[in-house]
Amino acid sequence: MPSNELYLAVLPLVHITTNPVLGYGLTEETLTVFPEKDFATKFFPDEVDKYILAFEGRANKYLIGHVTGYEFHKEPTAEH
């Protein structure tokens, strides 16, 4: 069965709109995955488990299609 190695990243989002009712400056973080390790977020050790659990829970429940499932593995970084 084919598989892809994907790396978790946290992307900050700042919403820009001319309509203040829609939340100009609303700030949030978004989790996504990339096929390149260079784009991955280098997490602090005390944060990584929480981000993995958040993505894993949502991905296995809501990301459907030709995906049969996700496996998650932590990798150490040079800094941590």
mmJSON file of the N, C-alpha and C atoms, coordinates in Angstrom:
{"data_MODEL":{"atom_site":{
"group_PDB":["ATOM","ATOM","ATOM","ATOM","ATOM","ATOM","ATOM","ATOM","ATOM","ATOM","ATOM","ATOM","ATOM","ATOM","ATOM","ATOM","ATOM","ATOM","ATOM","ATOM","ATOM","ATOM","ATOM","ATOM","ATOM","ATOM","ATOM","ATOM","ATOM","ATOM","ATOM","ATOM","ATOM","ATOM","ATOM","ATOM","ATOM","ATOM","ATOM","ATOM","ATOM","ATOM","ATOM","ATOM","ATOM","ATOM","ATOM","ATOM","ATOM","ATOM","ATOM","ATOM","ATOM","ATOM","ATOM","ATOM","ATOM","ATOM","ATOM","ATOM","ATOM","ATOM","ATOM","ATOM","ATOM","ATOM","ATOM","ATOM","ATOM","ATOM","ATOM","ATOM","ATOM","ATOM","ATOM","ATOM","ATOM","ATOM","ATOM","ATOM","ATOM","ATOM","ATOM","ATOM","ATOM","ATOM","ATOM","ATOM","ATOM","ATOM","ATOM","ATOM","ATOM","ATOM","ATOM","ATOM","ATOM","ATOM","ATOM","ATOM","ATOM","ATOM","ATOM","ATOM","ATOM","ATOM","ATOM","ATOM","ATOM","ATOM","ATOM","ATOM","ATOM","ATOM","ATOM","ATOM","ATOM","ATOM","ATOM","ATOM","ATOM","ATOM","ATOM","ATOM","ATOM","ATOM","ATOM","ATOM","ATOM","ATOM","ATOM","ATOM","ATOM","ATOM","ATOM","ATOM","ATOM","ATOM","ATOM","ATOM","ATOM","ATOM","ATOM","ATOM","ATOM","ATOM","ATOM","ATOM","ATOM","ATOM","ATOM","ATOM","ATOM","ATOM","ATOM","ATOM","ATOM","ATOM","ATOM","ATOM","ATOM","ATOM","ATOM","ATOM","ATOM","ATOM","ATOM","ATOM","ATOM","ATOM","ATOM","ATOM","ATOM","ATOM","ATOM","ATOM","ATOM","ATOM","ATOM","ATOM","ATOM","ATOM","ATOM","ATOM","ATOM","ATOM","ATOM","ATOM","ATOM","ATOM","ATOM","ATOM","ATOM","ATOM","ATOM","ATOM","ATOM","ATOM","ATOM","ATOM","ATOM","ATOM","ATOM","ATOM","ATOM","ATOM","ATOM","ATOM","ATOM","ATOM","ATOM","ATOM","ATOM","ATOM","ATOM","ATOM","ATOM","ATOM","ATOM","ATOM","ATOM","ATOM","ATOM","ATOM","ATOM","ATOM","ATOM","ATOM","ATOM","ATOM","ATOM","ATOM","ATOM","ATOM","ATOM","ATOM","ATOM","ATOM","ATOM","ATOM"],
"id":[1,2,3,4,5,6,7,8,9,10,11,12,13,14,15,16,17,18,19,20,21,22,23,24,25,26,27,28,29,30,31,32,33,34,35,36,37,38,39,40,41,42,43,44,45,46,47,48,49,50,51,52,53,54,55,56,57,58,59,60,61,62,63,64,65,66,67,68,69,70,71,72,73,74,75,76,77,78,79,80,81,82,83,84,85,86,87,88,89,90,91,92,93,94,95,96,97,98,99,100,101,102,103,104,105,106,107,108,109,110,111,112,113,114,115,116,117,118,119,120,121,122,123,124,125,126,127,128,129,130,131,132,133,134,135,136,137,138,139,140,141,142,143,144,145,146,147,148,149,150,151,152,153,154,155,156,157,158,159,160,161,162,163,164,165,166,167,168,169,170,171,172,173,174,175,176,177,178,179,180,181,182,183,184,185,186,187,188,189,190,191,192,193,194,195,196,197,198,199,200,201,202,203,204,205,206,207,208,209,210,211,212,213,214,215,216,217,218,219,220,221,222,223,224,225,226,227,228,229,230,231,232,233,234,235,236,237,238,239,240],
"type_symbol":["N","C","C","N","C","C","N","C","C","N","C","C","N","C","C","N","C","C","N","C","C","N","C","C","N","C","C","N","C","C","N","C","C","N","C","C","N","C","C","N","C","C","N","C","C","N","C","C","N","C","C","N","C","C","N","C","C","N","C","C","N","C","C","N","C","C","N","C","C","N","C","C","N","C","C","N","C","C","N","C","C","N","C","C","N","C","C","N","C","C","N","C","C","N","C","C","N","C","C","N","C","C","N","C","C","N","C","C","N","C","C","N","C","C","N","C","C","N","C","C","N","C","C","N","C","C","N","C","C","N","C","C","N","C","C","N","C","C","N","C","C","N","C","C","N","C","C","N","C","C","N","C","C","N","C","C","N","C","C","N","C","C","N","C","C","N","C","C","N","C","C","N","C","C","N","C","C","N","C","C","N","C","C","N","C","C","N","C","C","N","C","C","N","C","C","N","C","C","N","C","C","N","C","C","N","C","C","N","C","C","N","C","C","N","C","C","N","C","C","N","C","C","N","C","C","N","C","C","N","C","C","N","C","C","N","C","C","N","C","C"],
"label_atom_id":["N","CA","C","N","CA","C","N","CA","C","N","CA","C","N","CA","C","N","CA","C","N","CA","C","N","CA","C","N","CA","C","N","CA","C","N","CA","C","N","CA","C","N","CA","C","N","CA","C","N","CA","C","N","CA","C","N","CA","C","N","CA","C","N","CA","C","N","CA","C","N","CA","C","N","CA","C","N","CA","C","N","CA","C","N","CA","C","N","CA","C","N","CA","C","N","CA","C","N","CA","C","N","CA","C","N","CA","C","N","CA","C","N","CA","C","N","CA","C","N","CA","C","N","CA","C","N","CA","C","N","CA","C","N","CA","C","N","CA","C","N","CA","C","N","CA","C","N","CA","C","N","CA","C","N","CA","C","N","CA","C","N","CA","C","N","CA","C","N","CA","C","N","CA","C","N","CA","C","N","CA","C","N","CA","C","N","CA","C","N","CA","C","N","CA","C","N","CA","C","N","CA","C","N","CA","C","N","CA","C","N","CA","C","N","CA","C","N","CA","C","N","CA","C","N","CA","C","N","CA","C","N","CA","C","N","CA","C","N","CA","C","N","CA","C","N","CA","C","N","CA","C","N","CA","C","N","CA","C","N","CA","C","N","CA","C","N","CA","C","N","CA","C","N","CA","C","N","CA","C"],
"label_alt_id":[null,null,null,null,null,null,null,null,null,null,null,null,null,null,null,null,null,null,null,null,null,null,null,null,null,null,null,null,null,null,null,null,null,null,null,null,null,null,null,null,null,null,null,null,null,null,null,null,null,null,null,null,null,null,null,null,null,null,null,null,null,null,null,null,null,null,null,null,null,null,null,null,null,null,null,null,null,null,null,null,null,null,null,null,null,null,null,null,null,null,null,null,null,null,null,null,null,null,null,null,null,null,null,null,null,null,null,null,null,null,null,null,null,null,null,null,null,null,null,null,null,null,null,null,null,null,null,null,null,null,null,null,null,null,null,null,null,null,null,null,null,null,null,null,null,null,null,null,null,null,null,null,null,null,null,null,null,null,null,null,null,null,null,null,null,null,null,null,null,null,null,null,null,null,null,null,null,null,null,null,null,null,null,null,null,null,null,null,null,null,null,null,null,null,null,null,null,null,null,null,null,null,null,null,null,null,null,null,null,null,null,null,null,null,null,null,null,null,null,null,null,null,null,null,null,null,null,null,null,null,null,null,null,null,null,null,null,null,null,null],
"label_comp_id":["MET","MET","MET","PRO","PRO","PRO","SER","SER","SER","ASN","ASN","ASN","GLU","GLU","GLU","LEU","LEU","LEU","TYR","TYR","TYR","LEU","LEU","LEU","ALA","ALA","ALA","VAL","VAL","VAL","LEU","LEU","LEU","PRO","PRO","PRO","LEU","LEU","LEU","VAL","VAL","VAL","HIS","HIS","HIS","ILE","ILE","ILE","THR","THR","THR","THR","THR","THR","ASN","ASN","ASN","PRO","PRO","PRO","VAL","VAL","VAL","LEU","LEU","LEU","GLY","GLY","GLY","TYR","TYR","TYR","GLY","GLY","GLY","LEU","LEU","LEU","THR","THR","THR","GLU","GLU","GLU","GLU","GLU","GLU","THR","THR","THR","LEU","LEU","LEU","THR","THR","THR","VAL","VAL","VAL","PHE","PHE","PHE","PRO","PRO","PRO","GLU","GLU","GLU","LYS","LYS","LYS","ASP","ASP","ASP","PHE","PHE","PHE","ALA","ALA","ALA","THR","THR","THR","LYS","LYS","LYS","PHE","PHE","PHE","PHE","PHE","PHE","PRO","PRO","PRO","ASP","ASP","ASP","GLU","GLU","GLU","VAL","VAL","VAL","ASP","ASP","ASP","LYS","LYS","LYS","TYR","TYR","TYR","ILE","ILE","ILE","LEU","LEU","LEU","ALA","ALA","ALA","PHE","PHE","PHE","GLU","GLU","GLU","GLY","GLY","GLY","ARG","ARG","ARG","ALA","ALA","ALA","ASN","ASN","ASN","LYS","LYS","LYS","TYR","TYR","TYR","LEU","LEU","LEU","ILE","ILE","ILE","GLY","GLY","GLY","HIS","HIS","HIS","VAL","VAL","VAL","THR","THR","THR","GLY","GLY","GLY","TYR","TYR","TYR","GLU","GLU","GLU","PHE","PHE","PHE","HIS","HIS","HIS","LYS","LYS","LYS","GLU","GLU","GLU","PRO","PRO","PRO","THR","THR","THR","ALA","ALA","ALA","GLU","GLU","GLU","HIS","HIS","HIS"],
"label_asym_id":["A","A","A","A","A","A","A","A","A","A","A","A","A","A","A","A","A","A","A","A","A","A","A","A","A","A","A","A","A","A","A","A","A","A","A","A","A","A","A","A","A","A","A","A","A","A","A","A","A","A","A","A","A","A","A","A","A","A","A","A","A","A","A","A","A","A","A","A","A","A","A","A","A","A","A","A","A","A","A","A","A","A","A","A","A","A","A","A","A","A","A","A","A","A","A","A","A","A","A","A","A","A","A","A","A","A","A","A","A","A","A","A","A","A","A","A","A","A","A","A","A","A","A","A","A","A","A","A","A","A","A","A","A","A","A","A","A","A","A","A","A","A","A","A","A","A","A","A","A","A","A","A","A","A","A","A","A","A","A","A","A","A","A","A","A","A","A","A","A","A","A","A","A","A","A","A","A","A","A","A","A","A","A","A","A","A","A","A","A","A","A","A","A","A","A","A","A","A","A","A","A","A","A","A","A","A","A","A","A","A","A","A","A","A","A","A","A","A","A","A","A","A","A","A","A","A","A","A","A","A","A","A","A","A","A","A","A","A","A","A"],
"label_entity_id":["1","1","1","1","1","1","1","1","1","1","1","1","1","1","1","1","1","1","1","1","1","1","1","1","1","1","1","1","1","1","1","1","1","1","1","1","1","1","1","1","1","1","1","1","1","1","1","1","1","1","1","1","1","1","1","1","1","1","1","1","1","1","1","1","1","1","1","1","1","1","1","1","1","1","1","1","1","1","1","1","1","1","1","1","1","1","1","1","1","1","1","1","1","1","1","1","1","1","1","1","1","1","1","1","1","1","1","1","1","1","1","1","1","1","1","1","1","1","1","1","1","1","1","1","1","1","1","1","1","1","1","1","1","1","1","1","1","1","1","1","1","1","1","1","1","1","1","1","1","1","1","1","1","1","1","1","1","1","1","1","1","1","1","1","1","1","1","1","1","1","1","1","1","1","1","1","1","1","1","1","1","1","1","1","1","1","1","1","1","1","1","1","1","1","1","1","1","1","1","1","1","1","1","1","1","1","1","1","1","1","1","1","1","1","1","1","1","1","1","1","1","1","1","1","1","1","1","1","1","1","1","1","1","1","1","1","1","1","1","1"],
"label_seq_id":[1,1,1,2,2,2,3,3,3,4,4,4,5,5,5,6,6,6,7,7,7,8,8,8,9,9,9,10,10,10,11,11,11,12,12,12,13,13,13,14,14,14,15,15,15,16,16,16,17,17,17,18,18,18,19,19,19,20,20,20,21,21,21,22,22,22,23,23,23,24,24,24,25,25,25,26,26,26,27,27,27,28,28,28,29,29,29,30,30,30,31,31,31,32,32,32,33,33,33,34,34,34,35,35,35,36,36,36,37,37,37,38,38,38,39,39,39,40,40,40,41,41,41,42,42,42,43,43,43,44,44,44,45,45,45,46,46,46,47,47,47,48,48,48,49,49,49,50,50,50,51,51,51,52,52,52,53,53,53,54,54,54,55,55,55,56,56,56,57,57,57,58,58,58,59,59,59,60,60,60,61,61,61,62,62,62,63,63,63,64,64,64,65,65,65,66,66,66,67,67,67,68,68,68,69,69,69,70,70,70,71,71,71,72,72,72,73,73,73,74,74,74,75,75,75,76,76,76,77,77,77,78,78,78,79,79,79,80,80,80],
"pdbx_PDB_ins_code":[null,null,null,null,null,null,null,null,null,null,null,null,null,null,null,null,null,null,null,null,null,null,null,null,null,null,null,null,null,null,null,null,null,null,null,null,null,null,null,null,null,null,null,null,null,null,null,null,null,null,null,null,null,null,null,null,null,null,null,null,null,null,null,null,null,null,null,null,null,null,null,null,null,null,null,null,null,null,null,null,null,null,null,null,null,null,null,null,null,null,null,null,null,null,null,null,null,null,null,null,null,null,null,null,null,null,null,null,null,null,null,null,null,null,null,null,null,null,null,null,null,null,null,null,null,null,null,null,null,null,null,null,null,null,null,null,null,null,null,null,null,null,null,null,null,null,null,null,null,null,null,null,null,null,null,null,null,null,null,null,null,null,null,null,null,null,null,null,null,null,null,null,null,null,null,null,null,null,null,null,null,null,null,null,null,null,null,null,null,null,null,null,null,null,null,null,null,null,null,null,null,null,null,null,null,null,null,null,null,null,null,null,null,null,null,null,null,null,null,null,null,null,null,null,null,null,null,null,null,null,null,null,null,null,null,null,null,null,null,null],
"Cartn_x":[0.854,0.0,0.902,0.648,1.46,1.303,2.364,2.286,3.115,2.826,3.534,4.009,5.242,5.704,5.366,4.621,4.221,4.669,4.995,5.528,4.593,4.32,3.361,3.917,3.079,3.447,2.294,2.634,1.652,1.818,0.751,0.791,-0.009,0.606,-0.162,-0.985,-2.199,-3.082,-3.558,-3.445,-4.0,-4.986,-6.24,-7.283,-7.269,-7.32,-7.352,-8.665,-9.452,-10.709,-11.014,-11.729,-12.132,-13.399,-14.022,-15.236,-14.877,-14.868,-14.481,-15.404,-16.631,-17.563,-17.058,-16.326,-15.823,-14.548,-14.061,-12.939,-11.579,-11.415,-10.116,-9.074,-7.994,-6.931,-7.14,-8.25,-8.469,-7.26,-6.704,-5.478,-5.723,-5.199,-5.348,-4.185,-4.076,-3.086,-3.803,-3.186,-3.743,-2.715,-3.157,-2.281,-2.413,-1.288,-1.291,-0.082,0.027,1.178,1.804,3.112,3.872,4.706,4.987,5.824,7.318,7.684,9.089,9.378,10.391,10.758,11.175,11.718,12.16,11.019,9.784,8.628,7.992,8.443,7.863,8.191,7.284,7.517,8.43,9.397,10.259,9.628,8.954,8.202,9.103,8.695,9.326,8.846,9.687,9.3,7.984,7.686,6.448,5.218,5.385,4.25,3.905,4.88,4.708,3.563,3.425,2.354,0.974,0.786,-0.534,-0.899,0.072,-0.199,-0.442,0.318,0.104,-1.279,-1.662,-2.986,-4.11,-3.942,-4.968,-5.122,-4.008,-4.089,-4.59,-4.064,-4.449,-5.945,-6.492,-7.913,-8.8,-8.435,-9.254,-9.031,-7.779,-7.466,-8.163,-8.079,-8.679,-10.201,-10.778,-12.239,-12.783,-12.083,-12.667,-11.938,-10.683,-9.96,-10.142,-11.08,-11.438,-11.14,-11.515,-11.237,-10.398,-9.324,-8.459,-7.414,-7.579,-6.673,-7.248,-6.422,-6.892,-6.555,-5.719,-5.384,-4.072,-3.789,-2.574,-1.818,-0.507,0.364,1.227,1.46,2.214,3.451,4.565,5.837,6.558,7.092,7.879,9.308,9.891,11.292,12.012,13.147,13.899,14.488,14.626,15.285,16.646,17.477,18.816,18.751,17.745,17.617,16.996,16.177,15.435,15.69],
"Cartn_y":[-1.175,0.0,1.242,2.193,3.41,4.236,4.938,5.83,7.084,8.114,9.393,9.807,10.285,10.876,12.351,12.787,14.182,14.718,15.999,16.614,17.714,17.717,18.625,20.044,21.001,22.408,23.194,24.191,25.124,26.434,26.868,28.116,29.186,30.33,31.435,32.122,32.465,33.179,34.469,35.553,36.828,37.246,37.379,37.706,39.212,39.52,40.909,41.112,42.072,42.371,43.848,44.421,45.814,45.941,44.811,44.807,44.394,45.334,45.004,43.978,43.854,42.873,41.448,41.268,39.943,39.583,40.472,40.132,40.552,41.798,42.281,42.009,41.391,41.101,39.839,39.137,37.87,36.974,36.414,35.625,34.208,33.245,31.846,31.037,29.816,28.886,27.768,27.299,26.22,25.102,23.881,22.733,22.216,21.892,21.288,20.376,19.672,18.799,19.134,18.918,19.149,17.917,17.677,16.54,16.808,18.014,18.374,18.638,17.993,18.167,19.614,20.308,21.694,22.636,22.285,23.124,22.792,21.726,21.297,22.303,22.428,23.254,22.502,23.194,22.611,22.948,21.975,22.166,22.079,22.763,22.561,21.214,20.505,19.169,19.142,20.195,20.2,20.542,20.864,21.206,20.119,19.328,18.443,17.452,16.848,15.864,16.468,17.678,18.315,18.576,18.992,19.238,17.93,16.905,15.605,15.066,15.126,14.631,15.419,16.731,17.555,17.171,17.051,16.712,15.284,14.369,12.962,12.762,13.381,13.229,13.748,14.892,15.476,14.766,14.422,13.791,12.442,11.624,10.288,10.328,11.423,11.522,12.244,13.292,14.151,14.184,13.788,13.796,12.443,12.406,11.14,11.217,10.244,10.188,8.957,9.136,8.013,7.733,8.327,8.099,6.971,6.003,4.89,5.08,6.054,6.328,7.087,7.5,8.248,7.549,7.553,7.087,8.269,8.419,9.56,9.09,9.723,9.399,10.704,10.82,11.993,11.788,12.898,12.888,13.993,13.687,14.752,15.732,16.968,17.978,18.293,18.971,19.299,20.161,21.043,21.95,21.275,20.222,19.612,18.138],
"Cartn_z":[0.0,0.0,0.0,-0.87,-0.91,0.37,0.719,1.872,1.596,2.328,2.217,3.593,3.668,4.913,4.872,5.873,5.968,7.319,7.36,8.566,9.044,10.346,10.959,11.061,10.768,10.881,11.484,12.27,12.817,12.067,11.421,10.656,11.379,11.658,12.252,11.169,11.488,10.567,11.223,10.488,10.919,9.831,10.194,9.225,8.932,7.66,7.208,6.453,6.875,6.204,6.404,5.457,5.603,6.439,6.762,7.556,8.99,9.944,11.315,11.985,11.507,12.07,11.8,10.702,10.338,11.089,11.92,12.774,12.262,11.877,11.429,12.517,12.135,13.08,13.894,13.688,14.379,14.118,15.155,15.026,15.525,14.774,15.153,14.609,15.053,14.538,13.794,12.718,11.922,11.821,11.996,11.822,10.396,9.782,8.459,8.354,7.255,7.024,5.671,5.591,4.367,4.05,2.772,2.415,2.615,2.947,3.149,4.616,5.139,6.547,6.847,5.852,6.05,6.419,6.069,6.38,7.73,8.354,9.63,10.731,11.671,12.844,13.798,14.349,15.384,16.725,17.295,18.529,19.752,20.8,22.097,22.63,23.375,23.86,24.634,25.381,26.17,25.334,24.061,23.194,22.178,21.801,20.66,20.84,22.01,22.211,22.033,22.507,22.394,20.936,20.127,18.71,17.955,18.27,17.624,17.956,19.217,19.616,18.949,18.842,18.195,16.73,16.026,14.608,14.411,15.195,15.069,15.276,16.3,16.584,15.477,14.928,13.863,12.531,12.238,10.955,10.816,11.847,11.763,11.731,12.165,12.166,10.931,10.469,9.441,8.106,8.056,6.774,6.11,5.175,4.544,3.05,2.335,0.906,0.637,-0.093,-0.438,0.641,1.808,2.931,3.786,4.084,4.911,6.377,6.687,8.079,8.196,9.405,9.702,10.814,10.715,11.785,12.193,13.485,13.983,14.721,14.4,15.044,15.345,16.544,16.907,16.413,15.919,15.525,16.271,16.853,17.543,16.53,16.966,16.145,16.759,16.016,16.506,17.761,17.825,18.966,20.183,19.964,21.075,21.065],
"occupancy":[1.0,1.0,1.0,1.0,1.0,1.0,1.0,1.0,1.0,1.0,1.0,1.0,1.0,1.0,1.0,1.0,1.0,1.0,1.0,1.0,1.0,1.0,1.0,1.0,1.0,1.0,1.0,1.0,1.0,1.0,1.0,1.0,1.0,1.0,1.0,1.0,1.0,1.0,1.0,1.0,1.0,1.0,1.0,1.0,1.0,1.0,1.0,1.0,1.0,1.0,1.0,1.0,1.0,1.0,1.0,1.0,1.0,1.0,1.0,1.0,1.0,1.0,1.0,1.0,1.0,1.0,1.0,1.0,1.0,1.0,1.0,1.0,1.0,1.0,1.0,1.0,1.0,1.0,1.0,1.0,1.0,1.0,1.0,1.0,1.0,1.0,1.0,1.0,1.0,1.0,1.0,1.0,1.0,1.0,1.0,1.0,1.0,1.0,1.0,1.0,1.0,1.0,1.0,1.0,1.0,1.0,1.0,1.0,1.0,1.0,1.0,1.0,1.0,1.0,1.0,1.0,1.0,1.0,1.0,1.0,1.0,1.0,1.0,1.0,1.0,1.0,1.0,1.0,1.0,1.0,1.0,1.0,1.0,1.0,1.0,1.0,1.0,1.0,1.0,1.0,1.0,1.0,1.0,1.0,1.0,1.0,1.0,1.0,1.0,1.0,1.0,1.0,1.0,1.0,1.0,1.0,1.0,1.0,1.0,1.0,1.0,1.0,1.0,1.0,1.0,1.0,1.0,1.0,1.0,1.0,1.0,1.0,1.0,1.0,1.0,1.0,1.0,1.0,1.0,1.0,1.0,1.0,1.0,1.0,1.0,1.0,1.0,1.0,1.0,1.0,1.0,1.0,1.0,1.0,1.0,1.0,1.0,1.0,1.0,1.0,1.0,1.0,1.0,1.0,1.0,1.0,1.0,1.0,1.0,1.0,1.0,1.0,1.0,1.0,1.0,1.0,1.0,1.0,1.0,1.0,1.0,1.0,1.0,1.0,1.0,1.0,1.0,1.0,1.0,1.0,1.0,1.0,1.0,1.0,1.0,1.0,1.0,1.0,1.0,1.0],
"B_iso_or_equiv":[0.0,0.0,0.0,0.0,0.0,0.0,0.0,0.0,0.0,0.0,0.0,0.0,0.0,0.0,0.0,0.0,0.0,0.0,0.0,0.0,0.0,0.0,0.0,0.0,0.0,0.0,0.0,0.0,0.0,0.0,0.0,0.0,0.0,0.0,0.0,0.0,0.0,0.0,0.0,0.0,0.0,0.0,0.0,0.0,0.0,0.0,0.0,0.0,0.0,0.0,0.0,0.0,0.0,0.0,0.0,0.0,0.0,0.0,0.0,0.0,0.0,0.0,0.0,0.0,0.0,0.0,0.0,0.0,0.0,0.0,0.0,0.0,0.0,0.0,0.0,0.0,0.0,0.0,0.0,0.0,0.0,0.0,0.0,0.0,0.0,0.0,0.0,0.0,0.0,0.0,0.0,0.0,0.0,0.0,0.0,0.0,0.0,0.0,0.0,0.0,0.0,0.0,0.0,0.0,0.0,0.0,0.0,0.0,0.0,0.0,0.0,0.0,0.0,0.0,0.0,0.0,0.0,0.0,0.0,0.0,0.0,0.0,0.0,0.0,0.0,0.0,0.0,0.0,0.0,0.0,0.0,0.0,0.0,0.0,0.0,0.0,0.0,0.0,0.0,0.0,0.0,0.0,0.0,0.0,0.0,0.0,0.0,0.0,0.0,0.0,0.0,0.0,0.0,0.0,0.0,0.0,0.0,0.0,0.0,0.0,0.0,0.0,0.0,0.0,0.0,0.0,0.0,0.0,0.0,0.0,0.0,0.0,0.0,0.0,0.0,0.0,0.0,0.0,0.0,0.0,0.0,0.0,0.0,0.0,0.0,0.0,0.0,0.0,0.0,0.0,0.0,0.0,0.0,0.0,0.0,0.0,0.0,0.0,0.0,0.0,0.0,0.0,0.0,0.0,0.0,0.0,0.0,0.0,0.0,0.0,0.0,0.0,0.0,0.0,0.0,0.0,0.0,0.0,0.0,0.0,0.0,0.0,0.0,0.0,0.0,0.0,0.0,0.0,0.0,0.0,0.0,0.0,0.0,0.0,0.0,0.0,0.0,0.0,0.0,0.0],
"pdbx_formal_charge":[null,null,null,null,null,null,null,null,null,null,null,null,null,null,null,null,null,null,null,null,null,null,null,null,null,null,null,null,null,null,null,null,null,null,null,null,null,null,null,null,null,null,null,null,null,null,null,null,null,null,null,null,null,null,null,null,null,null,null,null,null,null,null,null,null,null,null,null,null,null,null,null,null,null,null,null,null,null,null,null,null,null,null,null,null,null,null,null,null,null,null,null,null,null,null,null,null,null,null,null,null,null,null,null,null,null,null,null,null,null,null,null,null,null,null,null,null,null,null,null,null,null,null,null,null,null,null,null,null,null,null,null,null,null,null,null,null,null,null,null,null,null,null,null,null,null,null,null,null,null,null,null,null,null,null,null,null,null,null,null,null,null,null,null,null,null,null,null,null,null,null,null,null,null,null,null,null,null,null,null,null,null,null,null,null,null,null,null,null,null,null,null,null,null,null,null,null,null,null,null,null,null,null,null,null,null,null,null,null,null,null,null,null,null,null,null,null,null,null,null,null,null,null,null,null,null,null,null,null,null,null,null,null,null,null,null,null,null,null,null],
"auth_seq_id":[1,1,1,2,2,2,3,3,3,4,4,4,5,5,5,6,6,6,7,7,7,8,8,8,9,9,9,10,10,10,11,11,11,12,12,12,13,13,13,14,14,14,15,15,15,16,16,16,17,17,17,18,18,18,19,19,19,20,20,20,21,21,21,22,22,22,23,23,23,24,24,24,25,25,25,26,26,26,27,27,27,28,28,28,29,29,29,30,30,30,31,31,31,32,32,32,33,33,33,34,34,34,35,35,35,36,36,36,37,37,37,38,38,38,39,39,39,40,40,40,41,41,41,42,42,42,43,43,43,44,44,44,45,45,45,46,46,46,47,47,47,48,48,48,49,49,49,50,50,50,51,51,51,52,52,52,53,53,53,54,54,54,55,55,55,56,56,56,57,57,57,58,58,58,59,59,59,60,60,60,61,61,61,62,62,62,63,63,63,64,64,64,65,65,65,66,66,66,67,67,67,68,68,68,69,69,69,70,70,70,71,71,71,72,72,72,73,73,73,74,74,74,75,75,75,76,76,76,77,77,77,78,78,78,79,79,79,80,80,80],
"auth_comp_id":["MET","MET","MET","PRO","PRO","PRO","SER","SER","SER","ASN","ASN","ASN","GLU","GLU","GLU","LEU","LEU","LEU","TYR","TYR","TYR","LEU","LEU","LEU","ALA","ALA","ALA","VAL","VAL","VAL","LEU","LEU","LEU","PRO","PRO","PRO","LEU","LEU","LEU","VAL","VAL","VAL","HIS","HIS","HIS","ILE","ILE","ILE","THR","THR","THR","THR","THR","THR","ASN","ASN","ASN","PRO","PRO","PRO","VAL","VAL","VAL","LEU","LEU","LEU","GLY","GLY","GLY","TYR","TYR","TYR","GLY","GLY","GLY","LEU","LEU","LEU","THR","THR","THR","GLU","GLU","GLU","GLU","GLU","GLU","THR","THR","THR","LEU","LEU","LEU","THR","THR","THR","VAL","VAL","VAL","PHE","PHE","PHE","PRO","PRO","PRO","GLU","GLU","GLU","LYS","LYS","LYS","ASP","ASP","ASP","PHE","PHE","PHE","ALA","ALA","ALA","THR","THR","THR","LYS","LYS","LYS","PHE","PHE","PHE","PHE","PHE","PHE","PRO","PRO","PRO","ASP","ASP","ASP","GLU","GLU","GLU","VAL","VAL","VAL","ASP","ASP","ASP","LYS","LYS","LYS","TYR","TYR","TYR","ILE","ILE","ILE","LEU","LEU","LEU","ALA","ALA","ALA","PHE","PHE","PHE","GLU","GLU","GLU","GLY","GLY","GLY","ARG","ARG","ARG","ALA","ALA","ALA","ASN","ASN","ASN","LYS","LYS","LYS","TYR","TYR","TYR","LEU","LEU","LEU","ILE","ILE","ILE","GLY","GLY","GLY","HIS","HIS","HIS","VAL","VAL","VAL","THR","THR","THR","GLY","GLY","GLY","TYR","TYR","TYR","GLU","GLU","GLU","PHE","PHE","PHE","HIS","HIS","HIS","LYS","LYS","LYS","GLU","GLU","GLU","PRO","PRO","PRO","THR","THR","THR","ALA","ALA","ALA","GLU","GLU","GLU","HIS","HIS","HIS"],
"auth_asym_id":["A","A","A","A","A","A","A","A","A","A","A","A","A","A","A","A","A","A","A","A","A","A","A","A","A","A","A","A","A","A","A","A","A","A","A","A","A","A","A","A","A","A","A","A","A","A","A","A","A","A","A","A","A","A","A","A","A","A","A","A","A","A","A","A","A","A","A","A","A","A","A","A","A","A","A","A","A","A","A","A","A","A","A","A","A","A","A","A","A","A","A","A","A","A","A","A","A","A","A","A","A","A","A","A","A","A","A","A","A","A","A","A","A","A","A","A","A","A","A","A","A","A","A","A","A","A","A","A","A","A","A","A","A","A","A","A","A","A","A","A","A","A","A","A","A","A","A","A","A","A","A","A","A","A","A","A","A","A","A","A","A","A","A","A","A","A","A","A","A","A","A","A","A","A","A","A","A","A","A","A","A","A","A","A","A","A","A","A","A","A","A","A","A","A","A","A","A","A","A","A","A","A","A","A","A","A","A","A","A","A","A","A","A","A","A","A","A","A","A","A","A","A","A","A","A","A","A","A","A","A","A","A","A","A","A","A","A","A","A","A"],
"auth_atom_id":["N","CA","C","N","CA","C","N","CA","C","N","CA","C","N","CA","C","N","CA","C","N","CA","C","N","CA","C","N","CA","C","N","CA","C","N","CA","C","N","CA","C","N","CA","C","N","CA","C","N","CA","C","N","CA","C","N","CA","C","N","CA","C","N","CA","C","N","CA","C","N","CA","C","N","CA","C","N","CA","C","N","CA","C","N","CA","C","N","CA","C","N","CA","C","N","CA","C","N","CA","C","N","CA","C","N","CA","C","N","CA","C","N","CA","C","N","CA","C","N","CA","C","N","CA","C","N","CA","C","N","CA","C","N","CA","C","N","CA","C","N","CA","C","N","CA","C","N","CA","C","N","CA","C","N","CA","C","N","CA","C","N","CA","C","N","CA","C","N","CA","C","N","CA","C","N","CA","C","N","CA","C","N","CA","C","N","CA","C","N","CA","C","N","CA","C","N","CA","C","N","CA","C","N","CA","C","N","CA","C","N","CA","C","N","CA","C","N","CA","C","N","CA","C","N","CA","C","N","CA","C","N","CA","C","N","CA","C","N","CA","C","N","CA","C","N","CA","C","N","CA","C","N","CA","C","N","CA","C","N","CA","C","N","CA","C","N","CA","C","N","CA","C","N","CA","C","N","CA","C"],
"pdbx_PDB_model_num":[1,1,1,1,1,1,1,1,1,1,1,1,1,1,1,1,1,1,1,1,1,1,1,1,1,1,1,1,1,1,1,1,1,1,1,1,1,1,1,1,1,1,1,1,1,1,1,1,1,1,1,1,1,1,1,1,1,1,1,1,1,1,1,1,1,1,1,1,1,1,1,1,1,1,1,1,1,1,1,1,1,1,1,1,1,1,1,1,1,1,1,1,1,1,1,1,1,1,1,1,1,1,1,1,1,1,1,1,1,1,1,1,1,1,1,1,1,1,1,1,1,1,1,1,1,1,1,1,1,1,1,1,1,1,1,1,1,1,1,1,1,1,1,1,1,1,1,1,1,1,1,1,1,1,1,1,1,1,1,1,1,1,1,1,1,1,1,1,1,1,1,1,1,1,1,1,1,1,1,1,1,1,1,1,1,1,1,1,1,1,1,1,1,1,1,1,1,1,1,1,1,1,1,1,1,1,1,1,1,1,1,1,1,1,1,1,1,1,1,1,1,1,1,1,1,1,1,1,1,1,1,1,1,1,1,1,1,1,1,1]
}}}
